[in-house]
Amino acid sequence: MLFFLAAILSMAIRPLMQPEADLNNTLVLIDEIAAGTDPAEGVALARAVLATLHGQGAMTLVTTHLG
C-alpha cells in the first residue's frame, strides 16, 4: 500500500517539488496526507513533503485523521 501511495503522491506533486519551483503566494491543499500507511511511515512521508513545500515558500493546509 505504501508503494502505491508514494507513486500517486509522486505524480501529483512532482511539479511542486522541483528545486526551482517558486511557490511563494501558492496555497497547497492536501487532504488525508499519507492515509492508509503505517503511522510511522506516514509521518515520515508527510514530514518530508511538508518540509519541502515550506522550504519553497508554499502555504499549506493539511488534514489528517491521525489521532
HELIX and SHEET records of a PDB file:
HELIX    1   1 LEU A    2  ILE A   13  1                                  12    
HELIX    2   2 ARG A   14  MET A   17  5                                   4    
HELIX    3   3 PRO A   39  GLY A   55  1                                  17    
SHEET    1   A 2 LEU A  27  ASP A  31  0                                        
SHEET    2   A 2 MET A  59  THR A  63  1                                        
END                                                                             
